[in-house]
Amino acid sequence: MSKTTPATLVLAKAGIAFTLASYEYDPNAERVGLQAAEAMGVSPSEVFKTLMAELDGKPVCAIVPSDEEVNMKKLAAALGGKSAQMMKPADAERLTGYKVGGISPLGQRKLVPIVLDELAMLYDEIYLNGGQRGLQIRIAPADLVAVLNCKTADVVR
């Protein structure tokens, strides 16, 4: 497995401190984030999943704890829109350049509005996808907010 992805390149170029964690990706897992947390032996609330959605027909990204579900009304409100819905997996792959199960908010093909759930700020470091299946980035939430230039808000149920 390559440790260099568009996501890690963004962090390295920005001079942001991070570490990598690999795990055995299970393509049959019902919930990738929960499977990643279990495989790495960390709390699911510290492993954040990257979800691509459409807000009033435009692409957006939500980063939420793997043991939570995004609330579409809260997501829409956080980004100043009216209506949000999950993006189709094929559309998310085409837009981001990553495969489902390996989508990172970092290094996507196209810049889109991003919101990080505020629960991330409870931790010194969180895990999020590193841009390929089986690769996680461990990073301080404040550094993630800075490099993504994203907002934080309550976007889970």
C-alpha positions in Angstrom: 0.0 0.0 0.0 1.3 3.4 -1.0 1.6 5.9 1.9 1.6 8.8 -0.5 -1.9 10.0 -1.7 -3.2 13.3 -2.8 -4.5 13.7 0.8 -1.0 13.2 2.4 0.6 15.4 -0.2 -1.7 18.3 0.8 -0.7 17.9 4.4 3.0 17.6 3.7 2.9 20.7 1.4 1.1 22.7 4.1 3.6 21.6 6.8 0.8 20.0 8.9 1.9 17.4 11.4 0.1 14.0 10.9 0.8 10.3 11.3 -0.5 7.4 9.2 -2.3 4.3 10.4 -2.9 1.2 8.2 -5.5 -1.4 8.8 -6.9 -4.4 6.9 -9.8 -3.0 4.9 -12.9 -5.3 4.7 -14.7 -4.7 1.4 -17.8 -6.4 2.9 -18.0 -4.3 6.0 -21.4 -2.6 6.4 -19.9 0.6 7.8 -16.3 1.3 6.8 -15.6 3.8 9.6 -16.7 1.4 12.3 -14.7 -1.4 10.7 -11.6 0.9 10.5 -11.9 1.8 14.2 -12.3 -1.8 15.2 -9.3 -2.9 13.1 -7.1 -0.2 14.6 -8.3 -0.7 18.1 -9.6 2.8 18.7 -12.9 4.3 19.7 -15.4 4.8 16.7 -16.0 8.3 17.9 -12.4 9.2 17.1 -12.6 7.9 13.6 -14.3 10.3 11.3 -15.9 9.4 8.0 -16.0 11.6 4.9 -19.5 11.8 3.3 -20.2 13.5 0.0 -23.6 15.2 -0.3 -25.5 17.5 -2.5 -26.8 20.8 -1.1 -29.4 22.5 -3.2 -27.9 20.5 -6.1 -24.3 21.5 -5.4 -21.6 19.1 -4.0 -20.5 19.5 -0.4 -18.5 17.4 2.1 -19.4 16.4 5.7 -16.8 14.9 8.1 -18.6 13.1 11.0 -17.7 10.5 13.6 -18.0 7.0 12.3 -20.5 6.0 15.0 -22.9 8.9 14.1 -25.2 9.7 11.1 -25.2 13.0 9.4 -28.4 15.0 9.8 -29.3 16.5 6.4 -31.2 19.4 7.8 -28.4 20.4 10.1 -25.9 20.0 7.2 -28.0 22.3 5.0 -28.3 24.9 7.8 -24.6 24.8 8.6 -23.7 25.5 5.0 -26.4 28.1 4.3 -28.6 25.9 2.1 -32.2 24.6 2.1 -32.0 20.9 1.3 -29.3 18.3 1.4 -29.1 14.6 0.4 -26.4 12.0 0.1 -24.5 11.9 -3.2 -24.6 8.7 -5.3 -21.4 6.7 -4.7 -20.4 6.8 -8.4 -20.8 10.6 -8.4 -18.7 10.9 -5.2 -15.9 8.8 -6.8 -16.0 10.9 -10.0 -16.0 14.2 -8.1 -13.3 13.4 -5.5 -11.0 11.1 -7.5 -11.2 8.6 -4.6 -12.9 5.2 -4.3 -15.8 4.8 -1.9 -14.2 3.5 1.3 -11.2 5.6 0.6 -12.6 9.1 0.2 -10.6 11.7 2.1 -11.7 15.4 2.5 -8.1 16.3 1.6 -6.8 16.4 -1.9 -10.1 16.0 -3.7 -10.2 16.8 -7.4 -12.6 19.7 -6.9 -12.8 22.1 -3.9 -16.2 22.0 -2.3 -17.6 23.5 0.9 -16.7 21.3 3.8 -18.1 21.0 7.4 -16.4 19.1 10.2 -18.7 18.0 13.0 -17.9 19.9 16.1 -17.5 16.7 18.1 -14.0 16.5 16.5 -12.9 19.4 18.7 -13.3 17.2 21.8 -10.2 15.3 20.8 -6.5 16.1 20.6 -6.3 14.1 17.5 -8.8 12.3 15.2 -8.5 9.8 12.4 -9.9 10.3 8.9 -9.4 8.6 5.6 -6.0 9.0 4.0 -7.2 8.7 0.4 -7.2 4.9 0.0 -8.9 2.0 1.5 -7.1 0.8 4.6 -5.2 4.1 5.2 -6.1 6.6 8.0 -4.6 9.9 8.8 -4.2 10.9 12.5 -4.3 14.7 12.8 -5.2 17.5 15.3 -8.8 18.8 14.5 -7.6 22.4 14.5 -5.0 21.6 11.9 -7.6 19.9 9.8 -9.9 22.9 10.0 -6.9 25.2 9.0 -5.8 23.2 6.0 -9.3 22.6 4.7 -10.5 26.1 5.5 -13.7 24.5 6.6 -16.3 25.3 9.3 -17.2 23.3 12.3 -20.9 22.8 13.3 -23.2 20.2 14.8 -24.3 18.1 11.8 -25.1 14.8 13.4 -28.5 13.4 14.6 
